[in-house]
């Protein structure tokens, strides 16, 4: 059945009336959107282990839905992507693209360009010039091998479009790759971003030139092209001279104190984007050019830009962008590359684009005295393609400058060059390879005469009371001897606001000390710890980690090593409400895996703090939270982790507001011929030595704190009932245990699943539901002793290197 576009209605009368909803515009668009989003998200999930930007998955998804794969089924194409829906799909996608390019203009900060100065400008010019020169020969070969459908299109038009596509660098895609690899704020990242920003501006100028030169096939096309160019320049000048001051005034009125962005300013901005797009379309340039320029007029770094970005980015990037890639994929037919000549041309174009971009950037970077590895990394990064490349190609196809074969070749070239960027950069350059000579020697828990350094990680305001309560417990009271680093953990997303936050909160690829993101939640965190620092005489430093969850542990471990902290405190991924044992907060598997990776890789002791609801009392009584009498129970079974618990207990025992109880289980350390089962390098070969160390640590603790600490010994072959009785007694605000590696056979008569390896079996028993335990829990892992269930790597080599480094620093 054929349809006339003029007879297509928006909505159907309903399936019960015998009407097919897919024969109408809106239901069909909904189906297309759902399908496109599902395919792109599935591919993004599959490509996540390869650390590919989302744009790669979206381009591949568009190609798969097109005639190259799924679209080869004519019935499928007739039902889901009929010919009459093409204009509708492209219009909706282009509307979303208009606002996305507005966000790109918001990201483009000319202050970063000015900071990098002449070096970035030279790198950008070289990265554009050499591929453009190479396009001279490539255009000639493509014209000879592939005949254009439009005979009015000459060599110059082909050359300009091909030169732009070969020389362009995708600024938004590059920003996300750099942020993911933690290179955004390094010297390499800042140079690449500045050069890409120069490149982006040049690309828009060249694109305007290409569109103007596309011509209409009549004699006045040259004069028309000149008028289009001059009109575009006048539009940009008017926007910067007239509109920019207005947007500056609007941004100032949207002050930082206002929680809600006034509706009038939202309407004004969105209308400005659409009006700018209309003007550039009337000029003869593409409408997205107007959206991009309007984004440049809004001041960067202010609250107005951040809030506008957060308002529209999710809807635009989640729904509209995949539609644009799907529309591009429907035009990409890989099956048209049938002959060896076609595939040879694809190889030639890809090689020319890559070699020209990398070689030009590398040569100029070397001339600017950039090291060889960094110069090569810059070349690879500048070879990134993406959305802007597809925009250029789609405009070229609309103007009939590029036919189907040329379009397909250039799309595949953009996909390949973007795909190889991340693995090549990871192979030749990583920030972790940078040796940090400023690392301090780790502080010790036992020495009350030195300033103890603690790194505390938090996810949000809910972690504040329990963390402050614990830090107060270990603070020496006679003078300020505690330095606290508070790290706000925030997940990096594909959104523009995440990229802007990374630029403000990181330095040299790592979290920036004494910087906290703006916003109500982050101000609340900073204010709370600042107030505690003044009352509790604790030196507090704020920092933020904005990273992918898969690499967030690198930030934590780096700061811990750089600042020489004695202990990292991690919040458990769940928080309970108290006696009803209801989980009030579950941050999910992602942040749980962050904790596990820190436990595996940290070069210092790590403590996992489980907030079991006791902190609610301190939330209700903030005035007395510090002065309140706290009851703490230490469970000692034996092993290096438990000996670290005693070290922490020594600091707590010195605090007059702490009532400390030490419960020691003696039977387990005497059972069996092979000795204790806790994880220690010497536990299977010299468990007698471990037992002696345990006895020495306990005796020293008892002698030192016999007047202030209550001591109980329990002789139990099965410690389960005793441990549960301690938790159920509700006599303690906090229970501290070592991350024991007990055999599960020693924990009998338990009805719970052992699913939290990061807490060890005793800790896991405490957090299991149904036991009536309301005490908060602290599980401590000593440095270099790793749970074999979590990692097969033993940190002996890292321990040796750290000891050597400490010895060198002492010398």
JOUR-V417212 format. One line per field, one symbol per residue. psi: psi as a letter, one per 30 degrees, with the letter a starting at -180 (. if undefined). A space follows every 50 residues. Layout:
# JOUR-V417212
psi: ???
This chain:
# JOUR-V417212
psi: klkkeffklellflefggkjffgleeeeeeeeeeeeeeeeeeeeeefefg hklfeeeeeeeeeefaffceffjeeeeeeeileffeeeeeeeeeeeeefe feeeeeejjfeeeeefbeeeeeeeeefeeeeeeffeeeeeeeeeekkkfj ffkaeeeeeeeeeeeeflkjeeeeeeeeeeghfegleeeeeeeeeeeeee eeeeeeeeeeeefelgglfgeeeeeeeeeeeeeeeeeeeeeeeeeeeeee eeeilffkfkkkeeeeeeeeeeeeeeeeeeeeeflkffeeeeeeeffkkl fleeeeeeefefeeeefeeeeeeeeeeeeffjjfffieleeeeeeeeeee eeeeeeeeeeeeeeeefggkleeeeeeeeeefgkabeeeeeeeeeeeegg ekaeeeeeeeeeeeeeeeefeeeeeeefkkfffkkjfgklkklkffjffl jkkkjkklfafffeeeeeeeeefgkkffljgkkkjjjkkkkkagleeeee eeefflkhflkjkgkkllleeeeeeeeeeeeeeeeghkjkkklkjjlkff gefeeeeeeeeefhlfkkkkklflklfbffhkjfkjfleefeeeeeeeef fkglkkkjjjjgfefeefefiffgeefkkkkkkkkkelleeeeeeeeeee eeffkfgkjkkjjkkfeefgklfgalgljkfgeffhfeeeeeeeeeeeee eeeegfffkkkkkkjkfjfeeeeeeeeffhfkekkkllilhlkfffilhk ilkjgifffleeeeeefklgfgkfklkkkkklkfjkkffekgkkheeeee eeeeeeeeee.
